[in-house]
Amino acid sequence: MTIEDGEKKGGLSLFAKHAVQFYIVGASGVLVNLGILYILTDIAGFWYVASQIIAISVSITTNFFFNRYWTFGSHVEDKKNSVMYIKFLIISAIGMAIQLGITVTLVESSAFYHMYGAGIGIAVASGINYVLNRRVTFGIKFKN
């Protein structure tokens, strides 16, 4: 789908509207991610890296469905959820590697608490995820 760069919807450009919705979904994903991380690591006693891999995986899935049907739903032409989900997973794996790399680096080299390291990793990875998923997964492009 091609969207005019200047297209407005409710006073915001469509890019900005999608960004706001993407980050609201992302915030719910952060709650899922950090909640599972905390429960598995601090309560159940799992190693923080294993806990974070599980937490990220669950939040990726919930984020895909919220973004598919709420954030980008009315602008998605290709309705093949399985193909979009695979693209979302691949891009999210890049984000997960960034997030995990930052977390491990901060925890192991700076004695950061794993929850703080995860928060910083999430912040860095989210911008990359938005731009790539908007374009690649959901197929929303700007007209040249």
DSSP file (Angstrom, degrees, kcal/mol; ACC not computed):
  #  RESIDUE AA STRUCTURE BP1 BP2  ACC     N-H-->O    O-->H-N    N-H-->O    O-->H-N    TCO  KAPPA ALPHA  PHI   PSI    X-CA   Y-CA   Z-CA
    1    1 A M              0   0    0      0, 0.0   140,-2.7     0, 0.0     2,-0.5   0.000 360.0 360.0 360.0 138.1    0.0    0.0    0.0
    2    2 A T  E     -a  141   0A   0    138,-0.2     2,-0.4   140,-0.0   140,-0.2  -0.910 360.0-167.6-109.0 135.3    1.2    3.5   -0.8
    3    3 A I  E     -a  142   0A   0    138,-2.7   140,-1.3    -2,-0.5     2,-0.0  -0.979  27.8-112.3-124.9 131.6    0.3    6.4    1.4
    4    4 A E    >   -     0   0    0     -2,-0.4     3,-1.6   138,-0.2    10,-0.2  -0.374  25.5-128.9 -60.1 136.7    0.8   10.0    0.5
    5    5 A D  T 3  S+     0   0    0      1,-0.3    10,-0.2   138,-0.3    -1,-0.1   0.838 107.4  44.7 -57.7 -35.2    3.5   11.5    2.7
    6    6 A G  T 3  S+     0   0    0      7,-0.1    -1,-0.3     8,-0.1    -2,-0.1   0.417  79.4 133.6 -93.4   3.5    1.2   14.4    3.7
    7    7 A E    <   -     0   0    0     -3,-1.6     7,-1.6     1,-0.1     2,-0.3  -0.296  41.1-156.7 -58.0 131.4   -1.9   12.4    4.2
    8    8 A K  E     -B   13   0B   0      5,-0.2     2,-0.4     6,-0.1     5,-0.2  -0.846  17.3-175.7-113.4 147.7   -3.6   13.5    7.5
    9    9 A K  E >  S-B   12   0B   0      3,-3.1     3,-1.3    -2,-0.3     8,-0.0  -0.891  78.0 -18.0-142.6 110.2   -5.9   11.7    9.7
   10   10 A G  T 3  S-     0   0    0     -2,-0.4     3,-0.1     1,-0.3    -2,-0.0   0.834 126.6 -52.7  64.7  33.4   -7.4   13.5   12.7
   11   11 A G  T 3  S+     0   0    0      1,-0.2     2,-0.3     0, 0.0    -1,-0.3   0.265 122.5  92.5  88.6 -13.2   -4.7   16.2   12.6
   12   12 A L  E <  S-B    9   0B   0     -3,-1.3    -3,-3.1     1,-0.0    -1,-0.2  -0.850  82.6-108.4-110.7 149.0   -1.8   13.8   12.7
   13   13 A S  E  >  -B    8   0B   0     -2,-0.3     4,-2.7    -5,-0.2    -5,-0.2  -0.390  34.3-114.1 -64.7 156.4    0.0   12.4    9.7
   14   14 A L  H  > S+     0   0    0     -7,-1.6     4,-2.9   -10,-0.2     5,-0.2   0.868 118.4  56.4 -62.6 -35.0   -0.7    8.7    9.2
   15   15 A F  H  > S+     0   0    0     -8,-0.3     4,-2.3   -10,-0.2    -1,-0.2   0.930 110.2  44.5 -60.0 -45.8    2.9    7.9   10.0
   16   16 A A  H  > S+     0   0    0      2,-0.2     4,-2.6     1,-0.2    -2,-0.2   0.900 112.7  51.4 -67.3 -40.8    2.6    9.7   13.4
   17   17 A K  H  X S+     0   0    0     -4,-2.7     4,-2.4     1,-0.2    -2,-0.2   0.940 112.7  45.9 -60.6 -47.2   -0.8    8.1   14.1
   18   18 A H  H  X S+     0   0    0     -4,-2.9     4,-3.2     1,-0.2    -1,-0.2   0.898 111.2  53.2 -62.1 -40.0    0.7    4.7   13.4
   19   19 A A  H  X S+     0   0    0     -4,-2.3     4,-2.5    -5,-0.2    -2,-0.2   0.926 109.0  48.5 -61.8 -44.6    3.7    5.5   15.5
   20   20 A V  H  X S+     0   0    0     -4,-2.6     4,-1.8     2,-0.2    -2,-0.2   0.939 115.5  44.2 -60.7 -47.3    1.5    6.5   18.5
   21   21 A Q  H  X S+     0   0    0     -4,-2.4     4,-2.6     2,-0.2     5,-0.2   0.906 111.8  53.3 -64.6 -41.2   -0.5    3.3   18.2
   22   22 A F  H  X S+     0   0    0     -4,-3.2     4,-2.7     1,-0.2    -1,-0.2   0.904 110.9  46.7 -59.8 -42.5    2.6    1.2   17.6
   23   23 A Y  H  X S+     0   0    0     -4,-2.5     4,-2.2     2,-0.2    -1,-0.2   0.799 109.3  53.6 -74.4 -27.7    4.1    2.6   20.8
   24   24 A I  H  X S+     0   0    0     -4,-1.8     4,-1.8     2,-0.2    -2,-0.2   0.937 112.8  44.2 -66.2 -46.0    0.9    2.0   22.8
   25   25 A V  H  X S+     0   0    0     -4,-2.6     4,-2.2     1,-0.2    -2,-0.2   0.926 112.7  53.1 -60.5 -43.5    1.0   -1.6   21.7
   26   26 A G  H  X S+     0   0    0     -4,-2.7     4,-2.4     1,-0.2    -1,-0.2   0.874 104.5  55.1 -59.3 -38.3    4.7   -1.6   22.5
   27   27 A A  H  X S+     0   0    0     -4,-2.2     4,-2.0     2,-0.2    -1,-0.2   0.899 107.8  48.6 -63.5 -39.5    4.0   -0.4   26.0
   28   28 A S  H  X S+     0   0    0     -4,-1.8     4,-2.2     1,-0.2    -1,-0.2   0.895 111.1  51.6 -65.7 -37.1    1.6   -3.3   26.5
   29   29 A G  H  X S+     0   0    0     -4,-2.2     4,-3.3     2,-0.2    -2,-0.2   0.861 106.1  54.2 -64.8 -36.1    4.3   -5.5   25.2
   30   30 A V  H  X S+     0   0    0     -4,-2.4     4,-3.3     2,-0.2     5,-0.4   0.914 108.2  49.4 -63.7 -42.2    6.8   -4.0   27.7
   31   31 A L  H  X S+     0   0    0     -4,-2.0     4,-2.1     2,-0.2     5,-0.2   0.923 114.6  44.3 -62.4 -43.8    4.4   -4.8   30.5
   32   32 A V  H  X S+     0   0    0     -4,-2.2     4,-2.5     2,-0.2     5,-0.3   0.951 116.9  47.1 -62.2 -49.1    4.1   -8.4   29.3
   33   33 A N  H  X S+     0   0    0     -4,-3.3     4,-2.6     1,-0.2    -2,-0.2   0.952 117.8  38.9 -58.6 -56.3    7.9   -8.7   28.7
   34   34 A L  H  X S+     0   0    0     -4,-3.3     4,-2.7     1,-0.2    -1,-0.2   0.838 114.5  55.3 -69.9 -31.8    9.0   -7.2   32.0
   35   35 A G  H  X S+     0   0    0     -4,-2.1     4,-2.5    -5,-0.4    -1,-0.2   0.941 112.6  41.4 -64.3 -46.9    6.2   -9.0   33.9
   36   36 A I  H  X S+     0   0    0     -4,-2.5     4,-2.9    -5,-0.2     5,-0.3   0.914 114.5  52.9 -66.5 -42.0    7.2  -12.4   32.6
   37   37 A L  H  X S+     0   0    0     -4,-2.6     4,-2.5    -5,-0.3     5,-0.4   0.931 112.2  45.2 -57.6 -46.8   10.9  -11.5   33.1
   38   38 A Y  H  X>S+     0   0    0     -4,-2.7     4,-1.9     2,-0.2     5,-1.0   0.935 114.9  46.9 -63.7 -47.6   10.3  -10.6   36.7
   39   39 A I  I  X>S+     0   0    0     -4,-2.5     5,-2.7    -5,-0.2     4,-0.8   0.940 117.4  41.9 -61.8 -47.7    8.2  -13.6   37.5
   40   40 A L  I  <5S+     0   0    0     -4,-2.9     6,-3.2     3,-0.2    -1,-0.2   0.891 126.7  31.2 -69.3 -38.8   10.5  -16.1   35.9
   41   41 A T  I  X5S+     0   0    0     -4,-2.5     4,-0.5    -5,-0.3    -3,-0.2   0.954 128.4  31.2 -85.3 -55.0   13.8  -14.6   37.2
   42   42 A D  I  <5S+     0   0    0     -4,-1.9    -3,-0.2    -5,-0.4    -2,-0.1   0.758 133.9  25.0 -82.2 -25.0   12.9  -13.0   40.6
   43   43 A I  I  <<S+     0   0    0     -5,-1.0    -3,-0.2    -4,-0.8    -4,-0.1   0.837 130.5  34.6-103.2 -49.9   10.2  -15.4   41.7
   44   44 A A  T  4<S-     0   0    0     -5,-2.7    -3,-0.2    -6,-0.2    -4,-0.2   0.657 100.2-126.4 -85.0 -15.2   10.8  -18.7   39.9
   45   45 A G     <  +     0   0    0     -4,-0.5    -4,-0.2    -6,-0.3    -3,-0.1   0.672  50.8 155.6  83.3  16.9   14.6  -18.4   40.0
   46   46 A F        -     0   0    0     -6,-3.2    -1,-0.2    -7,-0.1     2,-0.2  -0.372  55.7 -90.7 -71.8 157.4   15.3  -18.8   36.2
   47   47 A W     >  -     0   0    0      1,-0.1     4,-2.5    -2,-0.1     3,-0.2  -0.489  37.9-123.2 -64.2 136.2   18.5  -17.4   34.7
   48   48 A Y  H  > S+     0   0    0      1,-0.2     4,-2.3     2,-0.2     5,-0.1   0.800 108.3  53.9 -59.5 -31.9   17.7  -13.9   33.5
   49   49 A V  H  > S+     0   0    0      2,-0.2     4,-2.1     1,-0.2    -1,-0.2   0.937 111.2  44.4 -69.5 -45.3   18.8  -14.6   29.9
   50   50 A A  H  > S+     0   0    0     -3,-0.2     4,-2.0     1,-0.2    -2,-0.2   0.911 114.3  51.1 -62.6 -42.2   16.5  -17.6   29.6
   51   51 A S  H  X S+     0   0    0     -4,-2.5     4,-2.7     1,-0.2    -2,-0.2   0.905 109.7  49.7 -60.8 -42.4   13.7  -15.6   31.2
   52   52 A Q  H  X S+     0   0    0     -4,-2.3     4,-2.9    -5,-0.2     5,-0.2   0.873 107.0  53.9 -69.8 -35.4   14.2  -12.7   28.9
   53   53 A I  H  X S+     0   0    0     -4,-2.1     4,-2.0     2,-0.2    -1,-0.2   0.930 113.1  43.9 -61.7 -44.3   14.1  -14.9   25.8
   54   54 A I  H  X S+     0   0    0     -4,-2.0     4,-2.2     2,-0.2    -2,-0.2   0.934 114.8  49.2 -64.2 -46.4   10.8  -16.4   26.9
   55   55 A A  H  X S+     0   0    0     -4,-2.7     4,-2.2     1,-0.2    -2,-0.2   0.908 111.9  47.8 -62.1 -43.8    9.4  -13.0   27.9
   56   56 A I  H  X S+     0   0    0     -4,-2.9     4,-2.4     1,-0.2    -1,-0.2   0.913 110.1  53.4 -63.7 -42.6   10.4  -11.4   24.5
   57   57 A S  H  X S+     0   0    0     -4,-2.0     4,-1.5    -5,-0.2    -2,-0.2   0.903 110.6  45.8 -61.4 -42.8    8.9  -14.3   22.6
   58   58 A V  H  X S+     0   0    0     -4,-2.2     4,-2.1     1,-0.2    -1,-0.2   0.924 113.5  49.1 -66.5 -43.8    5.5  -13.9   24.3
   59   59 A S  H  X S+     0   0    0     -4,-2.2     4,-2.5     1,-0.2    -2,-0.2   0.843 105.9  57.7 -67.9 -32.0    5.5  -10.2   23.9
   60   60 A I  H  X S+     0   0    0     -4,-2.4     4,-2.3     2,-0.2    -1,-0.2   0.930 108.2  47.3 -60.1 -45.0    6.4  -10.4   20.2
   61   61 A T  H  X S+     0   0    0     -4,-1.5     4,-1.7     2,-0.2    -2,-0.2   0.928 113.8  45.0 -66.1 -46.1    3.3  -12.6   19.6
   62   62 A T  H  X S+     0   0    0     -4,-2.1     4,-2.1     1,-0.2     5,-0.2   0.910 113.4  51.6 -64.8 -39.9    0.9  -10.3   21.5
   63   63 A N  H  X S+     0   0    0     -4,-2.5     4,-2.8    -5,-0.2     5,-0.3   0.891 105.2  56.3 -63.8 -39.2    2.4   -7.3   19.8
   64   64 A F  H  X S+     0   0    0     -4,-2.3     4,-3.0     1,-0.2     5,-0.2   0.957 109.7  44.2 -57.0 -51.1    1.9   -8.8   16.3
   65   65 A F  H  X S+     0   0    0     -4,-1.7     4,-2.1     1,-0.2     5,-0.3   0.891 114.6  48.0 -66.6 -39.6   -1.8   -9.3   16.8
   66   66 A F  H  X>S+     0   0    0     -4,-2.1     4,-2.4     2,-0.2     5,-1.2   0.925 116.7  43.6 -64.8 -43.1   -2.5   -5.9   18.3
   67   67 A N  I  <>S+     0   0    0     -4,-2.8     5,-2.9     3,-0.2     6,-0.4   0.901 112.8  52.6 -68.6 -39.5   -0.5   -4.2   15.6
   68   68 A R  I  <5S+     0   0    0     -4,-3.0    -2,-0.2    -5,-0.3    -1,-0.2   0.916 123.4  25.9 -61.5 -44.8   -2.0   -6.3   12.8
   69   69 A Y  I  <5S+     0   0    0     -4,-2.1    -2,-0.2    -5,-0.2    -1,-0.2   0.736 135.4  24.1 -98.2 -23.5   -5.6   -5.6   13.8
   70   70 A W  I  <5S+     0   0    0     -4,-2.4     4,-0.3    -5,-0.3    -3,-0.2   0.848 124.2  36.6-107.0 -56.3   -5.4   -2.2   15.6
   71   71 A T  I   <S+     0   0    0     -5,-1.2    -3,-0.2     1,-0.2    -4,-0.1   0.961 138.8   6.8 -66.3 -53.7   -2.4   -0.2   14.5
   72   72 A F  S >><S+     0   0    0     -5,-2.9     3,-2.2    -6,-0.1     4,-0.6   0.391  93.4 113.5-112.2   1.0   -2.2   -1.1   10.8
   73   73 A G  G >4 S+     0   0    0     -6,-0.4     3,-0.8     1,-0.3    -1,-0.1   0.809  78.6  45.9 -49.3 -45.6   -5.4   -3.2   10.2
   74   74 A S  G 34 S+     0   0    0     -4,-0.3    -1,-0.3     1,-0.2    -2,-0.1   0.570 115.7  48.1 -78.6  -6.7   -7.3   -0.8    7.9
   75   75 A H  G <4 S+     0   0    0     -3,-2.2     2,-0.6   -74,-0.0    -1,-0.2   0.355  82.5 106.2-112.9   4.0   -4.1   -0.2    5.8
   76   76 A V    <<  +     0   0    0     -3,-0.8    63,-0.1    -4,-0.6    62,-0.0  -0.759  37.7 176.8 -91.1 120.7   -3.0   -3.8    5.2
   77   77 A E        +     0   0    0     -2,-0.6     2,-0.8    61,-0.3    -1,-0.2   0.881  68.6  67.6 -86.5 -43.4   -3.6   -5.1    1.7
   78   78 A D        -     0   0    0     60,-0.2    -1,-0.1     1,-0.1     6,-0.1  -0.697  64.3-172.6 -81.5 110.1   -2.0   -8.5    2.1
   79   79 A K        +     0   0    0     -2,-0.8     2,-1.3    -3,-0.0    -1,-0.1   0.261  42.0 123.6 -90.4  12.9   -4.3  -10.3    4.5
   80   80 A K     >  -     0   0    0      1,-0.2     4,-2.3     2,-0.1     3,-0.2  -0.602  38.2-175.1 -79.3  94.9   -2.0  -13.4    4.9
   81   81 A N  H  > S+     0   0    0     -2,-1.3     4,-3.0     1,-0.2     5,-0.2   0.862  79.2  56.3 -59.6 -38.1   -1.4  -13.4    8.6
   82   82 A S  H  > S+     0   0    0      2,-0.2     4,-1.9     1,-0.2    -1,-0.2   0.909 109.9  44.6 -64.8 -40.9    1.0  -16.3    8.5
   83   83 A V  H  > S+     0   0    0     -3,-0.2     4,-2.2     2,-0.2    -1,-0.2   0.926 115.8  47.3 -67.3 -45.0    3.3  -14.5    6.1
   84   84 A M  H  X S+     0   0    0     -4,-2.3     4,-2.9     1,-0.2    -2,-0.2   0.902 110.4  53.0 -62.9 -40.2    3.1  -11.3    8.0
   85   85 A Y  H  X S+     0   0    0     -4,-3.0     4,-2.7    -5,-0.2    -1,-0.2   0.898 108.1  50.0 -64.0 -39.9    3.7  -13.1   11.3
   86   86 A I  H  X S+     0   0    0     -4,-1.9     4,-2.3     2,-0.2    -1,-0.2   0.925 112.7  46.8 -64.0 -43.7    6.9  -14.7    9.9
   87   87 A K  H  X S+     0   0    0     -4,-2.2     4,-2.6     2,-0.2     5,-0.3   0.927 112.8  50.1 -61.3 -44.6    8.1  -11.3    8.7
   88   88 A F  H  X S+     0   0    0     -4,-2.9     4,-2.8     1,-0.2    -2,-0.2   0.902 110.3  50.5 -60.6 -42.2    7.2   -9.8   12.1
   89   89 A L  H  X S+     0   0    0     -4,-2.7     4,-2.2     2,-0.2    -1,-0.2   0.910 110.2  49.1 -62.9 -42.9    9.1  -12.6   13.9
   90   90 A I  H  X S+     0   0    0     -4,-2.3     4,-1.4     2,-0.2    -2,-0.2   0.942 115.5  42.8 -63.6 -47.3   12.2  -12.1   11.7
   91   91 A I  H  X S+     0   0    0     -4,-2.6     4,-2.0     1,-0.2    -2,-0.2   0.906 114.4  51.4 -65.7 -40.3   12.3   -8.3   12.4
   92   92 A S  H  X S+     0   0    0     -4,-2.8     4,-3.1    -5,-0.3    -1,-0.2   0.831 103.2  59.1 -66.2 -31.2   11.5   -8.9   16.0
   93   93 A A  H  X S+     0   0    0     -4,-2.2     4,-2.5     2,-0.2    -1,-0.2   0.882 104.9  50.3 -63.7 -36.7   14.4  -11.4   16.3
   94   94 A I  H  X S+     0   0    0     -4,-1.4     4,-2.2     2,-0.2    -2,-0.2   0.940 112.8  46.1 -62.9 -46.4   16.6   -8.5   15.2
   95   95 A G  H  X S+     0   0    0     -4,-2.0     4,-3.1     1,-0.2    -2,-0.2   0.887 111.0  52.8 -61.9 -39.2   15.1   -6.4   17.9
   96   96 A M  H  X S+     0   0    0     -4,-3.1     4,-3.4     2,-0.2     5,-0.3   0.910 108.1  50.5 -63.7 -41.6   15.4   -9.2   20.4
   97   97 A A  H  X S+     0   0    0     -4,-2.5     4,-2.5     2,-0.2    -2,-0.2   0.913 113.2  46.0 -62.7 -41.6   19.1   -9.5   19.5
   98   98 A I  H  X S+     0   0    0     -4,-2.2     4,-2.4     2,-0.2    -2,-0.2   0.953 116.3  45.1 -63.3 -49.7   19.6   -5.8   20.1
   99   99 A Q  H  X S+     0   0    0     -4,-3.1     4,-2.5     1,-0.2    -2,-0.2   0.929 116.4  44.7 -60.8 -47.6   17.6   -5.9   23.3
  100  100 A L  H  X S+     0   0    0     -4,-3.4     4,-3.0     2,-0.2     5,-0.3   0.896 111.9  53.2 -65.8 -40.6   19.3   -9.0   24.6
  101  101 A G  H  X S+     0   0    0     -4,-2.5     4,-2.2    -5,-0.3    -1,-0.2   0.914 111.8  45.0 -60.7 -43.6   22.8   -7.7   23.6
  102  102 A I  H  X S+     0   0    0     -4,-2.4     4,-2.7     2,-0.2     5,-0.2   0.927 114.2  49.5 -65.6 -45.1   22.2   -4.4   25.5
  103  103 A T  H  X S+     0   0    0     -4,-2.5     4,-2.9    -5,-0.2     5,-0.3   0.952 113.7  44.1 -60.3 -50.8   20.8   -6.2   28.5
  104  104 A V  H  X S+     0   0    0     -4,-3.0     4,-2.9     1,-0.2     5,-0.4   0.912 113.8  51.1 -62.7 -42.4   23.7   -8.7   28.8
  105  105 A T  H  X S+     0   0    0     -4,-2.2     4,-2.1    -5,-0.3     5,-0.4   0.935 114.4  43.2 -60.2 -46.7   26.3   -6.0   28.2
  106  106 A L  H  X S+     0   0    0     -4,-2.7     6,-1.6     2,-0.2     4,-1.6   0.912 118.3  44.0 -67.4 -42.4   24.9   -3.7   30.9
  107  107 A V  H  X S+     0   0    0     -4,-2.9     4,-0.9    -5,-0.2    -2,-0.2   0.937 120.4  38.9 -68.8 -46.3   24.3   -6.5   33.4
  108  108 A E  H  < S+     0   0    0     -4,-2.9    -2,-0.2    -5,-0.3    -3,-0.2   0.824 127.4  30.7 -77.7 -31.5   27.6   -8.3   32.9
  109  109 A S  H  < S+     0   0    0     -4,-2.1    -3,-0.2    -5,-0.4    -2,-0.2   0.704 131.5  27.8-101.8 -20.3   29.9   -5.3   32.5
  110  110 A S  H  < S-     0   0    0     -4,-1.6    -3,-0.2    -5,-0.4    -2,-0.2   0.342  97.1-118.2-124.5   6.0   28.3   -2.6   34.6
  111  111 A A     <  +     0   0    0     -4,-0.9    -4,-0.2     1,-0.2     2,-0.1   0.838  52.6 169.6  57.1  35.8   26.4   -4.6   37.3
  112  112 A F        -     0   0    0     -6,-1.6     2,-0.3    -9,-0.1    -1,-0.2  -0.470  43.8-105.4 -70.6 147.1   23.1   -3.2   36.1
  113  113 A Y    >>  -     0   0    0     -2,-0.1     4,-2.1     1,-0.1     3,-0.8  -0.597  32.9-122.2 -67.4 135.8   19.9   -4.8   37.6
  114  114 A H  H 3> S+     0   0    0     -2,-0.3     4,-2.3     1,-0.3     5,-0.2   0.788 109.6  57.2 -58.6 -30.3   18.5   -7.0   34.7
  115  115 A M  H 3> S+     0   0    0      2,-0.2     4,-1.9     1,-0.2    -1,-0.3   0.896 108.8  45.7 -67.9 -39.3   15.2   -5.1   34.7
  116  116 A Y  H <> S+     0   0    0     -3,-0.8     4,-2.1     2,-0.2    -2,-0.2   0.912 112.7  50.5 -69.0 -42.4   16.9   -1.8   34.1
  117  117 A G  H  X S+     0   0    0     -4,-2.1     4,-2.4     1,-0.2    -2,-0.2   0.904 109.8  50.7 -60.9 -41.4   19.1   -3.3   31.4
  118  118 A A  H  X S+     0   0    0     -4,-2.3     4,-2.6    -5,-0.2    -1,-0.2   0.898 107.7  53.5 -63.8 -40.6   16.0   -4.8   29.7
  119  119 A G  H  X S+     0   0    0     -4,-1.9     4,-2.0     2,-0.2    -1,-0.2   0.905 110.4  46.1 -61.3 -42.3   14.2   -1.4   29.8
  120  120 A I  H  X S+     0   0    0     -4,-2.1     4,-2.0     2,-0.2    -1,-0.2   0.918 112.6  50.7 -66.6 -43.0   17.1    0.3   28.0
  121  121 A G  H  X S+     0   0    0     -4,-2.4     4,-2.4     1,-0.2    -2,-0.2   0.893 109.3  51.2 -61.1 -40.3   17.4   -2.5   25.5
  122  122 A I  H  X S+     0   0    0     -4,-2.6     4,-2.0     1,-0.2    -1,-0.2   0.919 107.9  52.6 -62.4 -44.9   13.6   -2.2   24.8
  123  123 A A  H  X S+     0   0    0     -4,-2.0     4,-0.7     1,-0.2    -1,-0.2   0.905 112.8  43.8 -60.2 -42.8   13.9    1.5   24.2
  124  124 A V  H  X S+     0   0    0     -4,-2.0     4,-0.8     1,-0.2     3,-0.4   0.931 116.1  45.9 -68.9 -45.6   16.7    1.1   21.7
  125  125 A A  H  X S+     0   0    0     -4,-2.4     4,-2.3     1,-0.2    -2,-0.2   0.765  99.1  70.7 -71.3 -25.5   15.1   -1.8   19.8
  126  126 A S  H  X S+     0   0    0     -4,-2.0     4,-2.3     1,-0.2    -1,-0.2   0.873  94.8  51.1 -66.1 -38.8   11.6   -0.3   19.5
  127  127 A G  H  X S+     0   0    0     -4,-0.7     4,-1.9    -3,-0.4    -1,-0.2   0.917 112.0  47.3 -63.9 -42.3   12.4    2.4   17.0
  128  128 A I  H  X S+     0   0    0     -4,-0.8     4,-2.2     1,-0.2     5,-0.3   0.920 111.6  51.6 -63.6 -44.5   14.1    0.0   14.7
  129  129 A N  H  X S+     0   0    0     -4,-2.3     4,-2.7     1,-0.2     5,-0.3   0.901 108.2  52.1 -59.9 -42.2   11.2   -2.5   15.0
  130  130 A Y  H  X S+     0   0    0     -4,-2.3     4,-2.5     2,-0.2     5,-0.2   0.964 112.1  43.1 -61.1 -53.5    8.6    0.2   14.2
  131  131 A V  H  X S+     0   0    0     -4,-1.9     4,-1.6     1,-0.2     5,-0.2   0.926 119.0  43.4 -61.5 -46.7   10.2    1.4   11.0
  132  132 A L  H  X>S+     0   0    0     -4,-2.2     4,-3.1    -5,-0.2     5,-0.7   0.914 116.1  46.4 -67.9 -42.9   11.0   -2.1    9.7
  133  133 A N  I  <>S+     0   0    0     -4,-2.7     5,-2.5    -5,-0.3     6,-0.3   0.891 109.7  54.0 -68.6 -38.2    7.7   -3.6   10.6
  134  134 A R  I  <5S+     0   0    0     -4,-2.5     6,-2.5    -5,-0.3    -1,-0.2   0.924 121.5  30.5 -59.2 -44.4    5.6   -0.8    9.2
  135  135 A R  I  <5S+     0   0    0     -4,-1.6     4,-0.3    -5,-0.2    -2,-0.2   0.943 132.1  27.5 -81.6 -51.9    7.4   -1.1    5.8
  136  136 A V  I  <5S+     0   0    0     -4,-3.1    -3,-0.2    -5,-0.2    -2,-0.1   0.950 126.9  34.5 -84.2 -52.0    8.3   -4.8    5.6
  137  137 A T  I   <S+     0   0    0     -5,-0.7    -3,-0.2    -4,-0.3    -4,-0.1   0.955 131.4  27.6 -71.3 -51.0    5.7   -6.7    7.6
  138  138 A F  S   <S-     0   0    0     -5,-2.5   -61,-0.3     2,-0.1   -60,-0.2   0.485  98.3-131.6 -96.9  -3.3    2.6   -4.5    7.0
  139  139 A G        +     0   0    0     -6,-0.3     2,-0.7    -4,-0.3    -4,-0.2   0.755  47.9 154.2  66.6  29.0    3.6   -3.2    3.6
  140  140 A I        +     0   0    0     -6,-2.5     2,-0.3    -7,-0.2    -1,-0.2  -0.821  16.3 171.1 -96.2 118.5    2.9    0.5    4.2
  141  141 A K  E     -a    2   0A   0   -140,-2.7  -138,-2.7    -2,-0.7     2,-0.3  -0.850  31.3-120.9-124.9 157.1    5.1    2.6    2.0
  142  142 A F  E     -a    3   0A   0     -2,-0.3     2,-0.2  -140,-0.2  -138,-0.2  -0.764  34.0-110.1 -94.3 146.0    5.3    6.3    1.1
  143  143 A K              0   0    0   -140,-1.3  -138,-0.3    -2,-0.3    -1,-0.0  -0.547 360.0 360.0 -72.7 137.0    4.9    7.4   -2.4
  144  144 A N              0   0    0     -2,-0.2    -1,-0.1  -140,-0.1  -140,-0.0   0.462 360.0 360.0 -82.0 360.0    8.1    8.7   -4.0
